[in-house]
Amino acid sequence: MWPAASVGAAINTLRSTMSSDTTWLPLGTPRPRGEVQRYLEHPWRHAKELKLPVPDGHDQVMSLFAGRRSARCFDAPTLGSLSALLWSTCACQESAETSLGFAIERRGAPSAGAIHPVHVLLCDPAESRVSRYNGKRHALQLLDVAWPHDLIESCRSVVPSDTAWIVLFVAEFGKTAAKYEDAFSLILRDAGVLQGVMAVAAEALDMSFCLLGLTGDPWVSSLSEEGKLRGVGAALLGSRA
Ligand SMILES: Cc1cc2nc3c(=O)[nH]c(=O)nc-3n(C[C@H](O)[C@H](O)[C@H](O)COP(=O)(O)O)c2cc1C
């Protein structure tokens, strides 16, 4: 936990840099404790139980979910598999102009208000380059940024791989805050939805995918001088090794 004073200071700093009225709480650096804390689960009480029929295990959806596992061995992803993963989860299927200053979109993943505030950045270790997926153009657009060496090493210290691509989930939180008050939780939920959908799509496409606990910050935040971007997750992605 963060001391109340530092959270307050951080919120004030962020408020002063944002055009919309929202609050971004520091996400810290999630990592395993040195020593775990024992926890007592909530004791749910129920009056009755309704047993459900066991579904047909041969159903395609059932077997997809039954087989989905985080994978930690990677070959470099092929362009074809990357294309399929990004197309199915993040490509723009339909868009509509709004008075928000940007278009809302339909994509494979749901998003509060169809705003899709979470960008997908891809770090290719073979070329040491970082791209952003543009879902309107179905294209990887090379960013003019230095290779985030420290961030990549942090990812590799959690799950070692020289070949996996690193996926960074980057929230442009002002977009959701332009429409919603108290948007903070919506943005984190959007990030979680996208990460879950991507995990399932990777399984369906026979790719290796493993979410990581780190957020991508402070490197991600440094990409916008106006403080418009925050790291909301990372993953390793590749072909099955
Ligand atoms: C938010 C989130 C963060 C995670 N962070 C890590 C991580 O840092 N390292 C790791 O090896 N796995 C990580 N995982 C993967 C989980 O360990 C994994 O989902 C869990 O062990 C269940 O295994 P399964 O995905 O194969 O069913 C993360 C998963 C989620 C949803």
The ligand as an ORCA input file, in Angstrom:
! r2SCAN-3c Opt
* xyz 0 1
  C      -3.107    -10.022    -14.113
  C      -2.240    -11.229    -14.299
  C      -0.899    -11.149    -14.024
  C      -0.074    -12.268    -14.197
  N       1.262    -12.143    -13.957
  C       2.080    -13.205    -14.176
  C       3.497    -13.074    -13.980
  O       4.003    -12.021    -13.609
  N       4.266    -14.180    -14.226
  C       3.731    -15.355    -14.658
  O       4.486    -16.309    -14.873
  N       2.401    -15.500    -14.860
  C       1.566    -14.452    -14.628
  N       0.215    -14.576    -14.857
  C      -0.330    -15.862    -15.308
  C      -0.904    -16.610    -14.140
  O       0.148    -17.069    -13.314
  C      -1.733    -17.791    -14.644
  O      -2.837    -17.274    -15.335
  C      -2.189    -18.680    -13.528
  O      -1.101    -19.352    -12.939
  C      -3.184    -19.732    -14.008
  O      -2.589    -20.519    -15.027
  P      -3.241    -20.638    -16.479
  O      -3.301    -19.251    -17.074
  O      -2.296    -21.534    -17.229
  O      -4.590    -21.248    -16.320
  C      -0.624    -13.480    -14.667
  C      -1.988    -13.566    -14.947
  C      -2.785    -12.447    -14.768
  C      -4.270    -12.543    -15.095
*
